Amino acid sequence: MLYYLFFEQLFPYFTPFRVFRYVTFRTALASLTALLICLVVGPWLIARLKEFQIGQYIREEGPRSHQDKAGTPTMGGVLINVAILVPTLLWANLSNVLVWMVILATLGFGLVGFLDDYYKIRRQRSQGLSGRTKLYLQILISFLVGMGLVFLTIRGNYSTNLSVPFFKSFTPDLLIHSLMENPYTYPLAFGFFLLFVVLVIVGTSNAVNLTDGLDGLAAGCSIVAAGALTVLCYVTGHAVFARYLELQYIPQVAEVTIFCGAMVGACMGFLWYNSHPAEIFMGDVGSLALGGAIGTVAVIIKQEILLLLIAGVFVAEALSVILQVASFQLWGRRLFHMAPLHHHFEMKGWSESKVIIRFWIAALVLALFSLSTLKLR
């Protein structure tokens, strides 16, 4: 909106408004706007949640120290969603279809999380929507994202070539155009691509959700992941940098940088109130939305493989749960003291703040290494 006002309407009459054409400038503004929204609205939201007694229910099988957190206001992810979407609408070029794709995906996953949190509060227990219902809704949203990308590819406005770390020329096409020369292979090609998109987005969303178990853990790791994606979006949408780094050049992706910048600012602002000891929890409305947004951006810029490093902490948390369940089902024993992974270290005697900070450090190291792979090719 403000991009249209300042650059499209007022620039011809006041040339300094030229600065609004630059993605870097608008990304900085989006990040600061998101941070300001969180800092200003945060106290009001915490007060309202306490007034309506919207508190967190703690699962009984978790660490005993977490029982003291029962009743802490939850559903703070509503603030994260607002702080991401409002700056994006203000500072991004809204004629860009990829911007709308990440906006709608974030809203969709946020709505699923909101319903889950709502039913938890209504039923006054730690179980909201059934796992199957949540999964089906997440798959539906991810499928729609994939269909949107298929439509853009058919129109020639998008490339589905996958970027592979450490390789310059190996960029496999996920839609398998060579097979699509035969009409009978269309379902196979589309099905493979859509399945891949669904696995990445749904997996990332649930991985962030599993990480959201300690004060500020998910928010801090999301700042790091969103920051790395901000850099990747910018270089992917910049002709000179993309050519220099031998990345796929996708011009429309440049505007998604503004969304990522808003995500960084929103997580920073939320962390102000979510840091240990937390005054508010993000709930599923925040964690599912953040995970869905991170996964969708990674799919759009074709960095799904690099996402394994960018979101390394989230991946480790999800794998710990998968391995724990598989080990217990197959052999009747547990690999970890407790899953997800952050609870394992708590059970080993690490304090909550130590677990959080060390996981933040690990997230930062992994994100920096992921960015270094842009030249290690």
C-alpha positions as a printed NumPy array, in Angstrom:
array([[  0.   ,   0.   ,   0.   ],
       [  2.649,   2.512,   1.04 ],
       [  4.894,   1.249,  -1.757],
       [  2.154,   2.152,  -4.225],
       [  1.587,   5.551,  -2.564],
       [  5.199,   6.679,  -2.274],
       [  6.722,   5.172,  -5.401],
       [  3.903,   4.865,  -7.898],
       [  1.99 ,   8.03 ,  -6.995],
       [  4.319,  10.534,  -5.312],
       [  7.697,   9.71 ,  -6.88 ],
       [  6.997,  11.691, -10.095],
       [  6.478,  14.799,  -7.939],
       [  9.192,  14.248,  -5.333],
       [ 12.243,  12.371,  -6.614],
       [ 13.714,  11.399,  -3.178],
       [ 10.848,   8.904,  -2.946],
       [ 12.886,   6.907,  -5.464],
       [ 14.343,   5.129,  -2.45 ],
       [ 11.079,   3.186,  -2.084],
       [ 11.834,   1.257,  -5.252],
       [ 14.717,  -0.533,  -3.516],
       [ 13.905,  -3.866,  -1.937],
       [ 16.597,  -3.481,   0.741],
       [ 15.11 ,  -0.201,   1.982],
       [ 11.576,  -1.571,   2.132],
       [ 12.788,  -4.778,   3.8  ],
       [ 14.388,  -2.721,   6.572],
       [ 11.183,  -0.713,   6.967],
       [  9.096,  -3.886,   7.083],
       [ 11.331,  -5.383,   9.761],
       [ 11.22 ,  -2.224,  11.889],
       [  7.452,  -1.912,  11.423],
       [  6.944,  -5.51 ,  12.549],
       [  9.187,  -4.982,  15.577],
       [  7.312,  -1.8  ,  16.524],
       [  3.916,  -3.495,  16.197],
       [  4.985,  -6.252,  18.584],
       [  6.509,  -3.883,  21.138],
       [  3.483,  -1.569,  21.136],
       [  0.665,  -4.111,  20.909],
       [  2.331,  -6.793,  23.062],
       [  1.423,  -5.411,  26.53 ],
       [ -2.167,  -4.771,  25.449],
       [ -2.515,  -8.316,  24.068],
       [ -1.023,  -9.898,  27.192],
       [ -3.468,  -7.95 ,  29.359],
       [ -6.436,  -8.983,  27.198],
       [ -5.431, -12.651,  27.199],
       [ -5.138, -12.582,  30.998],
       [ -8.515, -10.841,  31.231],
       [-10.18 , -13.576,  29.185],
       [ -8.201, -16.28 ,  31.044],
       [ -6.629, -17.642,  27.863],
       [ -3.822, -19.565,  29.509],
       [ -1.519, -22.415,  28.538],
       [ -2.276, -25.973,  29.598],
       [  0.852, -28.008,  30.332],
       [  0.991, -31.731,  29.525],
       [  1.417, -33.797,  32.681],
       [  4.104, -36.077,  31.21 ],
       [  6.458, -33.14 ,  30.53 ],
       [  9.253, -31.937,  32.851],
       [  7.873, -31.1  ,  36.292],
       [  9.451, -27.631,  36.205],
       [  7.096, -26.696,  33.377],
       [  4.017, -27.05 ,  35.568],
       [  4.781, -23.604,  36.999],
       [  4.064, -22.159,  33.532],
       [  0.444, -23.281,  33.558],
       [ -1.867, -20.329,  33.018],
       [  0.676, -18.181,  31.167],
       [ -1.205, -16.351,  28.365],
       [ -1.046, -18.245,  25.087],
       [ -2.155, -17.642,  21.472],
       [  0.429, -14.845,  21.273],
       [  1.096, -16.075,  17.763],
       [ -1.803, -13.888,  16.698],
       [  0.547, -10.968,  17.328],
       [  3.268, -12.627,  15.232],
       [  0.874, -13.124,  12.33 ],
       [ -0.318,  -9.523,  12.455],
       [  3.248,  -8.213,  12.76 ],
       [  4.294, -10.196,   9.691],
       [  1.322,  -9.541,   7.448],
       [  0.677,  -5.833,   8.105],
       [  4.241,  -4.668,   7.206],
       [  4.194,  -6.945,   4.156],
       [  0.95 ,  -5.378,   2.971],
       [  2.347,  -1.91 ,   3.646],
       [  5.784,  -2.189,   2.037],
       [  5.649,  -4.969,  -0.58 ],
       [  4.55 ,  -4.665,  -4.188],
       [  1.154,  -6.338,  -3.941],
       [  0.964,  -7.016,  -7.663],
       [  3.517,  -9.8  ,  -7.071],
       [  1.759, -13.177,  -6.971],
       [  4.504, -14.835,  -4.888],
       [  3.967, -12.282,  -2.119],
       [  0.303, -13.236,  -1.97 ],
       [  1.24 , -16.904,  -1.984],
       [  3.35 , -16.614,   1.184],
       [  0.761, -14.33 ,   2.801],
       [ -2.096, -16.766,   2.202],
       [ -0.003, -19.787,   3.229],
       [  0.927, -18.062,   6.505],
       [ -2.7  , -17.132,   7.148],
       [ -3.817, -20.677,   6.369],
       [ -1.369, -22.329,   8.759],
       [ -2.08 , -19.64 ,  11.336],
       [ -5.802, -20.424,  11.127],
       [ -5.142, -24.134,  11.677],
       [ -3.063, -23.255,  14.734],
       [ -5.729, -20.844,  15.973],
       [ -8.393, -23.564,  15.829],
       [ -6.086, -25.952,  17.665],
       [ -5.399, -23.414,  20.421],
       [ -9.071, -22.491,  20.636],
       [-10.16 , -26.081,  21.229],
       [ -7.417, -26.555,  23.826],
       [ -8.739, -23.58 ,  25.781],
       [-12.37 , -24.52 ,  25.297],
       [-11.786, -28.096,  26.479],
       [ -9.318, -26.966,  29.156],
       [ -6.693, -29.562,  28.273],
       [ -3.507, -29.794,  26.224],
       [ -5.195, -31.53 ,  23.272],
       [ -6.877, -29.395,  20.592],
       [ -7.688, -30.522,  17.077],
       [ -7.02 , -34.181,  16.394],
       [ -3.638, -34.882,  14.831],
       [ -5.324, -36.251,  11.716],
       [ -7.463, -33.136,  11.237],
       [ -4.467, -30.823,  11.624],
       [ -2.451, -32.885,   9.183],
       [ -5.208, -32.919,   6.564],
       [ -5.618, -29.145,   6.768],
       [ -1.867, -28.605,   6.499],
       [ -1.679, -30.909,   3.487],
       [ -4.526, -29.02 ,   1.82 ],
       [ -2.814, -25.634,   2.236],
       [  0.531, -26.996,   1.025],
       [ -1.182, -28.659,  -1.947],
       [ -2.701, -25.318,  -2.955],
       [  0.742, -23.685,  -2.755],
       [  2.117, -26.421,  -4.997],
       [ -0.737, -26.008,  -7.482],
       [ -0.067, -22.278,  -7.607],
       [  3.575, -22.912,  -8.473],
       [  2.574, -25.462, -11.121],
       [  0.282, -22.867, -12.702],
       [  3.075, -20.265, -12.733],
       [  5.47 , -22.798, -14.252],
       [  3.041, -23.669, -17.044],
       [  2.668, -19.969, -17.828],
       [  6.456, -19.652, -18.011],
       [  6.69 , -17.279, -15.019],
       [  8.507, -19.648, -12.684],
       [ 11.191, -22.322, -12.68 ],
       [ 10.926, -25.566, -10.713],
       [ 14.629, -26.413, -10.994],
       [ 15.931, -27.449,  -7.592],
       [ 19.074, -25.792,  -6.214],
       [ 21.493, -28.379,  -4.82 ],
       [ 24.18 , -27.204,  -2.354],
       [ 27.823, -27.681,  -3.463],
       [ 26.82 , -28.247,  -7.115],
       [ 26.789, -25.529,  -9.79 ],
       [ 25.239, -27.252, -12.764],
       [ 23.2  , -30.003, -11.126],
       [ 19.726, -28.424, -10.927],
       [ 17.143, -31.188, -11.434],
       [ 13.712, -30.102, -12.624],
       [ 11.113, -31.264, -10.118],
       [  8.392, -31.22 , -12.758],
       [ 10.495, -33.56 , -14.941],
       [  9.899, -31.763, -18.237],
       [ 11.607, -34.533, -20.191],
       [  8.909, -36.955, -19.025],
       [  6.16 , -34.435, -19.609],
       [  6.8  , -34.6  , -23.337],
       [  4.582, -37.659, -23.138],
       [  1.042, -36.656, -22.038],
       [  0.624, -39.946, -20.162],
       [  3.336, -38.888, -17.705],
       [  1.607, -35.646, -16.668],
       [  0.049, -37.144, -13.502],
       [  3.406, -38.636, -12.481],
       [  5.276, -35.374, -12.968],
       [  2.692, -33.213, -11.21 ],
       [  2.204, -35.759,  -8.448],
       [  5.929, -35.932,  -7.692],
       [  6.271, -32.16 ,  -7.512],
       [  3.163, -31.676,  -5.364],
       [  4.2  , -34.456,  -2.988],
       [  7.615, -32.853,  -2.582],
       [  6.083, -29.426,  -1.856],
       [  3.664, -30.9  ,   0.694],
       [  6.427, -32.809,   2.498],
       [  8.637, -29.72 ,   2.785],
       [  5.973, -27.278,   3.975],
       [  4.054, -29.626,   6.289],
       [  7.298, -31.007,   7.689],
       [  8.683, -27.544,   8.431],
       [  5.449, -26.357,  10.021],
       [  5.292, -29.312,  12.397],
       [  9.023, -29.128,  13.136],
       [  8.681, -25.53 ,  14.362],
       [  5.613, -26.56 ,  16.334],
       [  7.593, -29.312,  18.094],
       [ 10.42 , -26.863,  18.869],
       [  8.03 , -24.486,  20.629],
       [  8.427, -26.029,  24.05 ],
       [ 10.728, -23.64 ,  25.907],
       [ 10.564, -19.896,  26.462],
       [ 11.846, -18.139,  23.35 ],
       [ 13.307, -21.27 ,  21.745],
       [ 11.139, -21.336,  18.607],
       [ 11.075, -17.542,  18.292],
       [ 14.865, -17.23 ,  18.516],
       [ 15.526, -20.031,  16.033],
       [ 12.899, -18.537,  13.699],
       [ 14.763, -15.216,  13.721],
       [ 17.895, -17.003,  12.505],
       [ 16.054, -19.049,   9.851],
       [ 14.077, -16.047,   8.602],
       [ 17.266, -13.976,   8.46 ],
       [ 18.984, -16.578,   6.285],
       [ 15.939, -16.775,   4.01 ],
       [ 15.949, -12.985,   3.721],
       [ 19.472, -13.137,   2.297],
       [ 18.592, -16.015,  -0.03 ],
       [ 15.461, -14.284,  -1.323],
       [ 17.413, -11.122,  -2.06 ],
       [ 20.239, -12.794,  -3.977],
       [ 17.815, -15.072,  -5.857],
       [ 15.813, -12.064,  -7.022],
       [ 18.873,  -9.943,  -7.86 ],
       [ 20.187, -10.473, -11.4  ],
       [ 23.82 ,  -9.597, -10.618],
       [ 24.125, -11.57 ,  -7.379],
       [ 22.258, -14.57 ,  -8.771],
       [ 24.581, -14.712, -11.771],
       [ 27.694, -14.239,  -9.602],
       [ 26.634, -16.974,  -7.163],
       [ 25.346, -19.136, -10.027],
       [ 21.871, -19.368,  -8.522],
       [ 18.6  , -19.527, -10.374],
       [ 17.478, -15.985, -11.077],
       [ 13.779, -15.624, -10.199],
       [ 12.901, -11.898, -10.459],
       [  9.556, -12.175,  -8.643],
       [ 11.274, -13.557,  -5.536],
       [ 12.826, -10.16 ,  -4.733],
       [  9.563,  -8.914,  -3.201],
       [  9.375, -11.971,  -0.922],
       [ 12.477, -10.53 ,   0.786],
       [ 10.176,  -7.958,   2.39 ],
       [  7.995, -10.719,   3.846],
       [ 11.073, -12.438,   5.301],
       [ 12.29 ,  -9.157,   6.776],
       [  8.902,  -8.68 ,   8.432],
       [  9.165, -12.213,   9.834],
       [ 12.534, -11.361,  11.402],
       [ 11.144,  -8.194,  12.994],
       [  7.989,  -9.933,  14.22 ],
       [  9.953, -12.735,  15.895],
       [ 12.337, -10.233,  17.491],
       [  9.448,  -8.203,  18.869],
       [  7.652, -11.276,  20.15 ],
       [ 10.834, -12.569,  21.769],
       [ 10.889,  -9.38 ,  23.866],
       [  7.907, -10.805,  25.792],
       [  8.53 , -14.509,  25.162],
       [ 12.09 , -14.65 ,  26.54 ],
       [ 12.624, -16.635,  29.737],
       [ 10.61 , -16.344,  31.925],
       [  7.937, -15.889,  29.256],
       [  5.09 , -13.43 ,  29.714],
       [  3.262, -14.967,  26.756],
       [  3.445, -18.102,  24.608],
       [  2.97 , -18.13 ,  20.835],
       [  0.823, -21.264,  20.796],
       [  0.131, -23.255,  17.645],
       [ -1.268, -20.168,  15.93 ],
       [  2.282, -18.823,  15.957],
       [  4.441, -21.926,  15.549],
       [  2.429, -23.49 ,  12.719],
       [  2.268, -20.15 ,  10.885],
       [  6.014, -19.543,  11.241],
       [  6.84 , -23.056,  10.096],
       [  4.433, -22.811,   7.184],
       [  5.922, -19.465,   6.166],
       [  9.518, -20.726,   6.362],
       [  8.684, -23.857,   4.373],
       [  6.729, -21.937,   1.732],
       [  9.527, -19.418,   1.202],
       [ 12.091, -22.233,   0.882],
       [  9.926, -23.929,  -1.756],
       [  9.416, -20.693,  -3.697],
       [ 13.143, -19.91 ,  -3.889],
       [ 13.946, -23.595,  -4.616],
       [ 16.195, -24.024,  -1.572],
       [ 14.37 , -26.978,  -0.053],
       [ 17.575, -28.983,   0.436],
       [ 19.435, -26.063,   1.996],
       [ 16.472, -25.663,   4.355],
       [ 17.719, -28.763,   6.155],
       [ 20.669, -26.641,   7.327],
       [ 18.861, -23.317,   7.681],
       [ 16.253, -24.967,   9.908],
       [ 18.705, -27.484,  11.363],
       [ 17.47 , -27.142,  14.94 ],
       [ 13.862, -27.607,  13.84 ],
       [ 14.884, -30.679,  11.827],
       [ 16.741, -32.157,  14.817],
       [ 13.718, -31.619,  17.061],
       [ 11.391, -33.338,  14.596],
       [ 13.805, -36.23 ,  13.998],
       [ 14.151, -36.792,  17.746],
       [ 10.39 , -37.33 ,  18.005],
       [ 10.306, -39.626,  14.966],
       [ 13.228, -41.699,  16.237],
       [ 11.799, -41.857,  19.745],
       [  8.443, -43.152,  18.536],
       [ 10.011, -45.59 ,  16.06 ],
       [ 12.426, -46.964,  18.65 ],
       [  9.675, -47.492,  21.208],
       [  7.35 , -49.114,  18.681],
       [ 10.015, -51.445,  17.266],
       [ 12.152, -52.31 ,  20.267],
       [ 10.161, -51.117,  23.263],
       [ 12.824, -48.678,  24.441],
       [ 13.494, -44.96 ,  24.129],
       [ 16.543, -43.363,  22.537],
       [ 16.149, -40.096,  24.47 ],
       [ 15.161, -39.321,  28.034],
       [ 12.264, -37.389,  26.549],
       [ 11.348, -36.006,  23.135],
       [ 11.476, -33.458,  21.546],
       [ 15.228, -33.014,  21.868],
       [ 15.15 , -29.919,  24.118],
       [ 13.383, -31.959,  26.822],
       [ 16.104, -34.614,  26.587],
       [ 18.725, -32.063,  27.625],
       [ 16.469, -30.712,  30.357],
       [ 16.159, -34.231,  31.765],
       [ 19.962, -34.488,  31.684],
       [ 20.147, -31.53 ,  34.049],
       [ 20.621, -28.56 ,  31.748],
       [ 18.757, -25.457,  32.895],
       [ 16.071, -24.128,  30.579],
       [ 18.004, -20.963,  29.749],
       [ 21.133, -22.999,  28.916],
       [ 19.191, -25.247,  26.524],
       [ 17.634, -22.222,  24.818],
       [ 20.864, -20.278,  24.322],
       [ 22.831, -23.299,  23.133],
       [ 20.116, -24.168,  20.626],
       [ 20.171, -20.554,  19.398],
       [ 23.935, -20.82 ,  18.903],
       [ 23.523, -24.078,  17.006],
       [ 20.834, -22.471,  14.801],
       [ 23.099, -19.517,  14.032],
       [ 26.093, -21.723,  13.168],
       [ 23.97 , -23.874,  10.844],
       [ 22.447, -20.822,   9.149],
       [ 25.861, -19.248,   8.571],
       [ 27.184, -22.495,   7.147],
       [ 24.161, -22.753,   4.856],
       [ 24.905, -19.288,   3.461],
       [ 28.564, -20.205,   2.969],
       [ 27.484, -23.007,   0.623],
       [ 26.494, -20.349,  -1.9  ],
       [ 30.188, -20.037,  -2.758],
       [ 31.255, -23.595,  -1.933],
       [ 29.963, -24.927,  -5.222]])
